[in-house]
Amino acid sequence: MKKIFITVILVVIVFVGYWLISPFFIDVRVSESFPAELLSQVDGQVDGQITRNPIEDAVVMTGNFVGFDKIHNGTGTVSIYSSKNKRGDTSSSDIKTILRFEEGFQVNNGPDLYVGFGKNGKYVKGSEISKLKGNIGAQNYDIEGVDLNQYDSVWVWCKAFSTPFIKADLNHVAENITYKKATADLIQVTLPFPDAVVGKDFSVIGKARGNWFFEASFPVEVLDKNGKILAIGIAHTINGEDWMTTNFVNFKADIKVPQSYIGPATLVLKKDNPSGLAEHDASVLFPINIEY
């Protein structure tokens, strides 16, 4: 009887040990497409005009994952999509909202990993929406009914040991930002914000993927209310950051607008395109107001 008891204990220890340790050496790959049922509800039009890719029209929040140490680490982009973003129909019962880990997502695998939310830099226990489907690849999670106002970050969390693996701070995507062959995962502007009031001299600050630059710079334009160029500036990497990377690189551009101009304008940040070929053009633009 004693031998049987010892055998059972050993089997349990081996099983638990395998459950705890094996995920660190096993990758689980997934590759889920963007949900067709959500895409069918977003037409990519505003006032009858086609504005962007319907998928881009549905995105409301994005963030980039960062790790905590060499073991608990990963990269990738998380996006939250809603079919009401451009449609504006908040009363419809068929509104779809999903959280998606985009292509390129990966995290070191581990036991008992879940997808959940955080607030003010801390994980909110009990916020889990699902077990992590895989530690590599694109994947979708239905978050219909989740009050996103209660959270500001997405986490991959190990419930067994109450340990964080990665987290991504969420940033709202303004509806009046227009992306042309670009996304918020390629370039993000911190200042000025859309519809901001600026002076004749102002700075544009943000971050962009290394391939947005060429020779550590890219062009920035300010257009007047008629679409004519008011000013041209050059964004440069800050503090000599290495732009030969696919990671985000911080930039700053100093802009000088003619003293005679006051009124609405459009800020345009262009991907540097040394080839001159139209198919390689990309930009992000949004309105600002020049008032002093």
ZAPAFI-604868 format. One line per 2 residues: number of its first residue (from 1); their letters; for each residue z, x, y of N, C-alpha, C. Coordinates in steps of 0.02 Angstrom, whole numbers, padded with zeros to 5 digits. Example, Ala and Ser with C-alpha at 12.3 -4.5 7.8 and 13.67 -1.06 7.14 Angstrom:
% residues 2
1) AS) 00390,00660,-00284,00390,00615,-00225,00390,00660,-00165 ~ 00354,00642,-00112,00357,00684,-00053,00394,00645,00002
% end
This chain:
% residues 292
1) MK) 00000,00041,-00060,00000,00000,00000,00000,00043,00063 ~ 00040,00097,00061,00044,00142,00118,-00023,00175,00130
3) KI) -00059,00193,00075,-00124,00225,00083,-00174,00177,00115 ~ -00170,00113,00094,-00216,00063,00122,-00203,00055,00197
5) FI) -00139,00053,00215,-00120,00045,00285,-00146,00105,00326 ~ -00137,00165,00299,-00160,00225,00334,-00236,00225,00341
7) TV) -00270,00203,00287,-00343,00199,00288,-00367,00151,00342 ~ -00334,00093,00346,-00353,00044,00396,-00343,00072,00466
9) IL) -00286,00106,00477,-00273,00136,00542,-00326,00187,00560 ~ -00345,00229,00511,-00396,00280,00523,-00463,00249,00540
11) VV) -00480,00195,00504,-00543,00160,00518,-00544,00131,00588 ~ -00487,00102,00608,-00482,00074,00676,-00489,00129,00728
13) IV) -00455,00186,00716,-00459,00242,00764,-00530,00267,00770 ~ -00564,00274,00713,-00633,00298,00714,-00678,00249,00751
15) FV) -00668,00184,00737,-00709,00133,00769,-00698,00133,00844 ~ -00636,00134,00866,-00620,00133,00937,-00646,00197,00970
17) GY) -00637,00254,00936,-00661,00317,00963,-00736,00316,00972 ~ -00771,00289,00922,-00844,00285,00927,-00864,00239,00984
19) WL) -00829,00181,00992,-00844,00133,01045,-00834,00165,01114 ~ -00784,00207,01120,-00768,00238,01184,-00814,00296,01201
21) IS) -00831,00335,01151,-00866,00398,01164,-00942,00392,01158 ~ -00966,00353,01110,-01038,00352,01096,-01082,00333,01155
23) PF) -01060,00286,01199,-01104,00269,01255,-01122,00327,01300 ~ -01078,00377,01304,-01093,00435,01346,-01154,00474,01321
25) FI) -01173,00464,01258,-01228,00502,01229,-01288,00457,01212 ~ -01284,00393,01230,-01337,00346,01214,-01363,00313,01278
27) DV) -01427,00319,01290,-01457,00284,01347,-01485,00217,01325 ~ -01472,00166,01364,-01500,00100,01352,-01548,00083,01407
29) RV) -01612,00079,01390,-01664,00069,01440,-01686,-00004,01442 ~ -01695,-00030,01502,-01721,-00097,01511,-01776,-00094,01564
31) SE) -01819,-00144,01564,-01873,-00147,01613,-01892,-00219,01625 ~ -01851,-00252,01667,-01863,-00323,01680,-01907,-00331,01742
33) SF) -01954,-00377,01739,-01997,-00392,01795,-01961,-00434,01847 ~ -01989,-00436,01907,-01961,-00479,01958,-01966,-00551,01934
35) PA) -01913,-00591,01940,-01912,-00659,01911,-01968,-00703,01938 ~ -02010,-00728,01893,-02067,-00769,01914,-02043,-00834,01946
37) EL) -01986,-00861,01923,-01964,-00925,01950,-01942,-00919,02023 ~ -01918,-00859,02043,-01900,-00849,02113,-01962,-00835,02155
39) LS) -02007,-00794,02127,-02067,-00776,02164,-02109,-00837,02180 ~ -02109,-00887,02135,-02150,-00947,02146,-02126,-00988,02204
41) QV) -02064,-00978,02226,-02036,-01017,02281,-02044,-00982,02349 ~ -02069,-00921,02349,-02075,-00883,02412,-02148,-00870,02424
43) DG) -02175,-00898,02478,-02247,-00894,02488,-02268,-00837,02534 ~ -02220,-00801,02564,-02238,-00745,02607,-02272,-00764,02671
45) QV) -02261,-00826,02694,-02292,-00848,02756,-02240,-00871,02806 ~ -02254,-00860,02869,-02214,-00885,02924,-02261,-00918,02974
47) DG) -02250,-00981,02989,-02293,-01019,03035,-02366,-01017,03012 ~ -02374,-01019,02946,-02442,-01022,02919,-02477,-00955,02914
49) QI) -02445,-00901,02936,-02476,-00835,02933,-02444,-00794,02878 ~ -02487,-00761,02838,-02462,-00717,02786,-02430,-00656,02820
51) TR) -02367,-00642,02805,-02331,-00589,02839,-02323,-00527,02796 ~ -02303,-00537,02733,-02288,-00479,02691,-02296,-00499,02618
53) NP) -02286,-00451,02576,-02281,-00464,02505,-02225,-00516,02494 ~ -02237,-00570,02455,-02185,-00620,02444,-02119,-00591,02418
55) IE) -02122,-00538,02379,-02061,-00508,02355,-02021,-00479,02413 ~ -02056,-00446,02460,-02022,-00419,02518,-01994,-00475,02562
57) DA) -02028,-00532,02562,-02004,-00588,02602,-01939,-00617,02574 ~ -01926,-00606,02511,-01867,-00637,02479,-01804,-00594,02485
59) VV) -01811,-00530,02501,-01753,-00485,02501,-01709,-00500,02561 ~ -01643,-00504,02550,-01596,-00517,02604,-01546,-00460,02614
61) MT) -01532,-00422,02561,-01485,-00366,02566,-01508,-00310,02520 ~ -01495,-00248,02539,-01511,-00191,02497,-01456,-00139,02502
63) GN) -01455,-00093,02454,-01408,-00038,02455,-01430,00015,02407 ~ -01403,00075,02416,-01420,00132,02373,-01357,00157,02337
65) FV) -01362,00166,02272,-01305,00185,02232,-01286,00258,02243 ~ -01221,00269,02243,-01193,00337,02243,-01138,00340,02191
67) GF) -01126,00400,02165,-01075,00408,02113,-01010,00433,02141 ~ -00962,00446,02096,-00896,00468,02115,-00880,00539,02093
69) DK) -00912,00561,02039,-00904,00629,02015,-00960,00643,01966 ~ -00958,00700,01932,-01013,00719,01887,-01020,00672,01827
71) IH) -00965,00644,01805,-00967,00598,01748,-00985,00528,01770 ~ -00952,00506,01823,-00964,00438,01848,-01014,00444,01905
73) NG) -01078,00441,01886,-01131,00456,01935,-01195,00419,01918 ~ -01237,00410,01968,-01301,00377,01958,-01338,00370,02023
75) TG) -01399,00344,02020,-01441,00335,02078,-01481,00271,02071 ~ -01512,00251,02126,-01556,00193,02124,-01541,00145,02181
77) TV) -01581,00093,02184,-01575,00042,02236,-01558,-00025,02206 ~ -01514,-00062,02239,-01498,-00130,02221,-01522,-00175,02277
79) SI) -01551,-00232,02260,-01574,-00280,02309,-01550,-00349,02291 ~ -01537,-00389,02341,-01520,-00459,02330,-01576,-00501,02359
81) YS) -01603,-00545,02318,-01660,-00587,02337,-01640,-00661,02337 ~ -01667,-00697,02385,-01654,-00769,02387,-01718,-00806,02406
83) SK) -01731,-00861,02373,-01792,-00899,02388,-01786,-00937,02453 ~ -01727,-00938,02483,-01719,-00973,02547,-01730,-00927,02607
85) NK) -01741,-00862,02595,-01742,-00815,02650,-01794,-00832,02703 ~ -01856,-00844,02681,-01908,-00860,02729,-01921,-00935,02732
87) RG) -01906,-00970,02677,-01919,-01041,02675,-01870,-01079,02719 ~ -01808,-01052,02724,-01758,-01082,02768,-01730,-01147,02743
89) DT) -01746,-01168,02683,-01721,-01231,02656,-01656,-01220,02620 ~ -01600,-01224,02656,-01535,-01209,02627,-01506,-01269,02590
91) SS) -01538,-01326,02595,-01510,-01386,02562,-01540,-01398,02494 ~ -01592,-01362,02477,-01626,-01373,02413,-01581,-01353,02355
93) SD) -01585,-01392,02302,-01543,-01379,02243,-01574,-01326,02198 ~ -01637,-01308,02211,-01671,-01260,02167,-01676,-01191,02197
95) IK) -01634,-01175,02247,-01633,-01108,02277,-01611,-01058,02224 ~ -01646,-01003,02220,-01630,-00950,02172,-01605,-00889,02209
97) TI) -01552,-00859,02185,-01527,-00797,02213,-01513,-00749,02156 ~ -01541,-00690,02160,-01530,-00640,02107,-01511,-00573,02137
99) LR) -01477,-00535,02098,-01462,-00465,02113,-01505,-00424,02066 ~ -01541,-00376,02093,-01588,-00337,02052,-01577,-00263,02061
101) FE) -01570,-00227,02006,-01572,-00155,02006,-01646,-00136,02001 ~ -01671,-00102,02052,-01743,-00088,02056,-01763,-00032,02007
103) EG) -01830,-00026,01999,-01856,00029,01958,-01829,00095,01984 ~ -01812,00139,01940,-01782,00203,01959,-01707,00204,01954
105) FQ) -01677,00145,01940,-01605,00143,01932,-01583,00181,01870 ~ -01528,00218,01876,-01498,00249,01818,-01425,00267,01833
107) VN) -01384,00261,01783,-01313,00279,01788,-01293,00311,01723 ~ -01247,00360,01726,-01221,00387,01664,-01188,00331,01625
109) NG) -01204,00327,01562,-01179,00273,01520,-01105,00282,01505 ~ -01073,00228,01487,-01002,00230,01471,-00982,00166,01436
111) PD) -00920,00160,01413,-00898,00101,01377,-00881,00043,01424 ~ -00896,-00018,01403,-00872,-00078,01436,-00892,-00081,01510
113) LY) -00956,-00066,01524,-00979,-00065,01593,-01001,-00135,01615 ~ -00979,-00154,01675,-00995,-00219,01704,-01024,-00211,01774
115) VG) -01060,-00262,01796,-01085,-00266,01864,-01038,-00312,01904 ~ -01012,-00286,01960,-00966,-00325,02000,-00973,-00308,02074
117) FG) -00926,-00330,02113,-00930,-00321,02186,-00868,-00288,02214 ~ -00876,-00261,02275,-00820,-00230,02310,-00816,-00253,02381
119) KN) -00761,-00235,02413,-00750,-00252,02483,-00710,-00197,02516 ~ -00733,-00174,02574,-00698,-00122,02613,-00683,-00060,02571
121) GK) -00731,-00039,02532,-00724,00023,02494,-00685,00018,02429 ~ -00663,-00042,02410,-00624,-00051,02349,-00657,-00103,02304
123) YV) -00651,-00092,02239,-00679,-00139,02191,-00635,-00201,02188 ~ -00667,-00259,02184,-00631,-00322,02179,-00628,-00342,02105
125) KG) -00571,-00333,02074,-00563,-00350,02004,-00572,-00425,01994 ~ -00608,-00442,01941,-00623,-00512,01928,-00689,-00534,01957
127) SE) -00723,-00489,01993,-00787,-00507,02025,-00847,-00496,01979 ~ -00834,-00476,01917,-00889,-00459,01872,-00935,-00520,01861
129) IS) -01000,-00507,01861,-01048,-00560,01849,-01082,-00554,01781 ~ -01080,-00493,01752,-01113,-00483,01688,-01098,-00413,01663
131) KL) -01103,-00404,01597,-01104,-00337,01570,-01168,-00302,01594 ~ -01165,-00238,01604,-01224,-00200,01623,-01275,-00204,01567
133) KG) -01336,-00224,01582,-01387,-00233,01531,-01411,-00166,01503 ~ -01415,-00117,01545,-01437,-00051,01524,-01421,00000,01577
135) NI) -01415,00062,01558,-01398,00113,01608,-01459,00145,01640 ~ -01519,00123,01618,-01581,00148,01648,-01630,00091,01654
137) GA) -01661,00085,01713,-01716,00038,01721,-01700,-00025,01761 ~ -01753,-00061,01780,-01748,-00121,01821,-01716,-00178,01781
139) QN) -01673,-00216,01815,-01638,-00272,01782,-01615,-00322,01833 ~ -01614,-00386,01812,-01598,-00442,01856,-01533,-00475,01834
141) YD) -01494,-00498,01885,-01432,-00535,01872,-01430,-00596,01916 ~ -01420,-00654,01886,-01415,-00716,01923,-01348,-00719,01959
143) IE) -01350,-00726,02025,-01287,-00730,02063,-01284,-00795,02102 ~ -01319,-00845,02077,-01315,-00910,02109,-01242,-00934,02107
145) GV) -01216,-00955,02163,-01147,-00977,02167,-01098,-00924,02190 ~ -01120,-00861,02192,-01077,-00806,02215,-01075,-00807,02292
147) DL) -01016,-00807,02321,-01008,-00806,02394,-01014,-00734,02417 ~ -01072,-00715,02440,-01084,-00645,02460,-01047,-00626,02523
149) NQ) -01022,-00675,02559,-00983,-00660,02619,-00916,-00628,02602 ~ -00896,-00633,02538,-00833,-00604,02516,-00839,-00531,02497
151) YD) -00900,-00505,02495,-00911,-00437,02470,-00957,-00398,02516 ~ -00954,-00331,02511,-01001,-00290,02549,-01029,-00233,02508
153) SV) -01019,-00234,02442,-01045,-00181,02399,-01052,-00205,02327 ~ -01096,-00172,02290,-01107,-00186,02219,-01084,-00126,02179
155) WV) -01048,-00138,02125,-01019,-00085,02085,-01040,-00090,02011 ~ -01044,-00033,01978,-01044,-00031,01905,-00975,-00006,01886
157) WC) -00938,-00048,01849,-00867,-00039,01838,-00850,-00039,01764 ~ -00809,00009,01743,-00785,00011,01674,-00720,-00029,01670
159) KA) -00724,-00088,01638,-00665,-00131,01633,-00612,-00101,01587 ~ -00633,-00067,01535,-00585,-00041,01486,-00535,00007,01517
161) FS) -00558,00047,01566,-00515,00097,01597,-00506,00086,01672 ~ -00530,00027,01697,-00526,00013,01769,-00551,00072,01810
163) TP) -00612,00094,01793,-00640,00154,01824,-00708,00140,01854 ~ -00721,00160,01916,-00787,00150,01946,-00836,00203,01922
165) FI) -00898,00183,01911,-00951,00231,01893,-00996,00244,01953 ~ -01020,00191,01986,-01061,00198,02046,-01050,00137,02090
167) KA) -01068,00144,02154,-01066,00086,02199,-01122,00093,02251 ~ -01141,00036,02279,-01192,00034,02331,-01168,-00011,02386
169) DL) -01163,00015,02447,-01146,-00026,02505,-01207,-00068,02524 ~ -01196,-00133,02535,-01251,-00178,02550,-01265,-00181,02625
171) NH) -01329,-00181,02642,-01350,-00189,02712,-01395,-00250,02717 ~ -01384,-00290,02768,-01426,-00349,02779,-01495,-00327,02802
173) VA) -01546,-00361,02778,-01615,-00349,02799,-01633,-00401,02851 ~ -01643,-00379,02912,-01659,-00427,02965,-01727,-00459,02953
175) EN) -01730,-00524,02965,-01793,-00560,02952,-01847,-00541,03002 ~ -01829,-00515,03060,-01880,-00499,03109,-01901,-00426,03106
177) IT) -01885,-00393,03050,-01913,-00327,03037,-01975,-00336,02994 ~ -02030,-00306,03014,-02092,-00310,02976,-02107,-00244,02943
179) YK) -02117,-00246,02878,-02135,-00186,02840,-02209,-00191,02821 ~ -02245,-00138,02835,-02315,-00133,02815,-02323,-00076,02765
181) KA) -02335,-00094,02704,-02339,-00046,02648,-02275,-00005,02644 ~ -02220,-00036,02660,-02155,-00002,02660,-02101,-00052,02640
183) TA) -02042,-00027,02626,-01984,-00068,02610,-01922,-00036,02640 ~ -01866,-00072,02637,-01803,-00044,02661,-01779,00013,02618
185) DL) -01809,00021,02559,-01791,00077,02517,-01829,00141,02536 ~ -01874,00135,02584,-01911,00194,02608,-01886,00218,02676
187) IQ) -01869,00170,02719,-01846,00189,02786,-01798,00136,02813 ~ -01745,00159,02845,-01694,00115,02873,-01676,00140,02943
189) VT) -01673,00093,02991,-01657,00111,03060,-01587,00087,03076 ~ -01546,00132,03100,-01477,00116,03119,-01473,00093,03191
191) LP) -01507,00129,03236,-01510,00113,03307,-01580,00127,03333 ~ -01606,00084,03377,-01578,00020,03397,-01588,-00033,03343
193) FP) -01551,-00087,03346,-01560,-00140,03298,-01613,-00189,03325 ~ -01642,-00232,03283,-01692,-00279,03306,-01666,-00323,03363
195) DA) -01708,-00332,03414,-01693,-00372,03474,-01641,-00340,03519 ~ -01626,-00276,03507,-01577,-00242,03550,-01605,-00233,03620
197) VV) -01559,-00229,03668,-01577,-00213,03737,-01568,-00138,03747 ~ -01621,-00105,03770,-01619,-00032,03779,-01642,-00014,03849
199) GK) -01629,00048,03868,-01651,00073,03933,-01718,00108,03928 ~ -01738,00139,03983,-01802,00175,03983,-01800,00237,03939
201) DF) -01740,00267,03933,-01730,00324,03888,-01682,00302,03833 ~ -01704,00306,03771,-01660,00288,03716,-01678,00328,03654
203) SV) -01634,00328,03605,-01645,00364,03543,-01653,00316,03485 ~ -01694,00336,03437,-01703,00299,03375,-01671,00340,03320
205) IG) -01624,00311,03284,-01585,00348,03233,-01588,00309,03168 ~ -01595,00345,03113,-01596,00312,03048,-01605,00362,02992
207) KA) -01631,00338,02936,-01644,00382,02880,-01706,00358,02843 ~ -01743,00405,02814,-01804,00390,02778,-01811,00437,02719
209) RG) -01846,00414,02669,-01860,00457,02611,-01901,00517,02634 ~ -01893,00572,02599,-01927,00633,02619,-02002,00626,02624
211) NW) -02033,00584,02582,-02106,00577,02585,-02130,00535,02643 ~ -02083,00509,02685,-02103,00476,02747,-02121,00528,02800
213) FF) -02095,00589,02791,-02106,00643,02839,-02165,00687,02819 ~ -02189,00725,02867,-02232,00782,02853,-02212,00837,02902
215) EA) -02197,00895,02874,-02170,00950,02914,-02108,00926,02954 ~ -02066,00888,02919,-02001,00866,02945,-02005,00818,03005
217) SF) -02062,00783,03013,-02068,00738,03070,-02114,00680,03053 ~ -02112,00628,03096,-02159,00573,03092,-02162,00539,03161
219) PV) -02217,00503,03176,-02225,00474,03243,-02188,00408,03253 ~ -02167,00396,03314,-02135,00334,03335,-02171,00309,03398
221) EV) -02187,00245,03400,-02221,00216,03458,-02182,00157,03485 ~ -02189,00146,03550,-02164,00085,03582,-02224,00049,03611
223) LD) -02233,-00015,03592,-02289,-00055,03616,-02263,-00106,03668 ~ -02304,-00120,03718,-02284,-00170,03767,-02296,-00240,03739
225) KN) -02284,-00291,03779,-02290,-00360,03756,-02361,-00379,03736 ~ -02410,-00339,03758,-02480,-00351,03740,-02504,-00307,03683
227) GK) -02459,-00268,03655,-02477,-00226,03599,-02506,-00159,03618 ~ -02504,-00142,03683,-02529,-00077,03705,-02473,-00025,03702
229) IL) -02492,00037,03689,-02442,00091,03682,-02410,00107,03749 ~ -02344,00101,03751,-02304,00119,03810,-02280,00191,03807
231) AI) -02258,00210,03747,-02229,00277,03739,-02239,00300,03668 ~ -02242,00365,03660,-02247,00396,03594,-02193,00450,03588
233) GI) -02159,00449,03533,-02108,00500,03520,-02116,00528,03449 ~ -02079,00580,03435,-02081,00611,03369,-02011,00611,03340
235) AH) -02004,00582,03281,-01940,00584,03246,-01935,00649,03206 ~ -01879,00683,03211,-01867,00745,03175,-01806,00738,03131
237) TI) -01805,00776,03078,-01745,00778,03035,-01687,00806,03076 ~ -01628,00783,03060,-01568,00805,03097,-01537,00866,03065
239) NG) -01520,00915,03106,-01486,00976,03083,-01525,01013,03029 ~ -01591,01009,03034,-01633,01046,02988,-01629,01024,02916
241) ED) -01613,00960,02904,-01608,00935,02836,-01675,00945,02800 ~ -01671,00960,02736,-01730,00972,02695,-01767,00907,02684
243) WM) -01830,00903,02706,-01870,00842,02698,-01911,00843,02634 ~ -01912,00900,02600,-01951,00905,02537,-01910,00876,02480
245) TT) -01899,00811,02482,-01858,00777,02434,-01878,00704,02431 ~ -01857,00669,02378,-01868,00597,02375,-01806,00559,02397
247) NF) -01753,00596,02415,-01692,00565,02439,-01699,00546,02513 ~ -01649,00508,02538,-01649,00491,02609,-01633,00553,02651
249) VN) -01667,00557,02709,-01657,00612,02756,-01644,00581,02825 ~ -01593,00603,02859,-01577,00575,02925,-01626,00599,02978
251) FK) -01642,00555,03025,-01689,00573,03078,-01665,00547,03146 ~ -01695,00575,03199,-01682,00552,03267,-01745,00564,03308
253) AD) -01762,00515,03350,-01818,00521,03396,-01795,00501,03466 ~ -01812,00540,03515,-01796,00524,03585,-01858,00494,03618
255) IK) -01848,00435,03648,-01904,00398,03677,-01895,00390,03752 ~ -01950,00399,03789,-01950,00388,03861,-02005,00338,03878
257) VP) -01983,00281,03905,-02029,00228,03924,-02041,00232,04000 ~ -02102,00219,04024,-02115,00221,04096,-02065,00179,04136
259) QS) -02042,00206,04192,-01992,00173,04233,-02015,00105,04259 ~ -02079,00095,04262,-02106,00033,04290,-02103,-00026,04242
261) YI) -02089,-00012,04178,-02093,-00067,04129,-02025,-00098,04116 ~ -02023,-00164,04118,-01965,-00203,04098,-01990,-00263,04059
263) GP) -01959,-00277,04001,-01979,-00335,03963,-01978,-00322,03888 ~ -02006,-00369,03850,-02007,-00363,03777,-02054,-00307,03754
265) AT) -02036,-00276,03700,-02077,-00221,03673,-02069,-00221,03597 ~ -02108,-00180,03564,-02105,-00173,03492,-02097,-00099,03474
267) LV) -02047,-00085,03434,-02036,-00016,03410,-02070,-00008,03343 ~ -02111,00044,03336,-02150,00056,03275,-02134,00126,03248
269) LK) -02111,00130,03187,-02099,00194,03155,-02152,00203,03100 ~ -02193,00253,03108,-02250,00263,03063,-02237,00319,03012
271) KD) -02257,00307,02952,-02256,00361,02902,-02308,00414,02923 ~ -02287,00476,02922,-02334,00529,02940,-02390,00531,02888
273) NP) -02451,00531,02910,-02508,00528,02866,-02559,00581,02885 ~ -02548,00643,02865,-02593,00698,02884,-02664,00689,02856
275) SG) -02672,00648,02803,-02739,00639,02775,-02783,00597,02820 ~ -02752,00553,02861,-02791,00510,02904,-02822,00451,02868
277) LA) -02811,00445,02803,-02839,00390,02763,-02797,00327,02772 ~ -02831,00271,02784,-02797,00208,02798,-02753,00186,02740
279) EH) -02773,00202,02679,-02734,00179,02621,-02666,00213,02616 ~ -02657,00266,02654,-02592,00301,02654,-02549,00283,02715
281) DA) -02574,00238,02757,-02535,00216,02814,-02476,00173,02791 ~ -02421,00178,02828,-02363,00135,02816,-02321,00135,02879
283) SV) -02286,00080,02892,-02245,00077,02952,-02192,00023,02946 ~ -02144,00027,02990,-02094,-00026,02998,-02089,-00039,03073
285) LF) -02085,-00103,03093,-02083,-00119,03163,-02039,-00179,03177 ~ -02010,-00181,03237,-01969,-00238,03255,-01963,-00242,03332
287) PI) -01946,-00301,03358,-01943,-00309,03431,-01881,-00279,03462 ~ -01888,-00254,03523,-01832,-00232,03565,-01845,-00258,03635
289) NI) -01796,-00252,03679,-01803,-00274,03748,-01785,-00217,03795 ~ -01831,-00198,03838,-01818,-00144,03886,-01799,-00176,03952
291) EY) -01736,-00163,03972,-01711,-00199,04031,-01680,-00155,04085 ~ -01671,-00091,04072,-01640,-00050,04125,-01663,00022,04120
% end
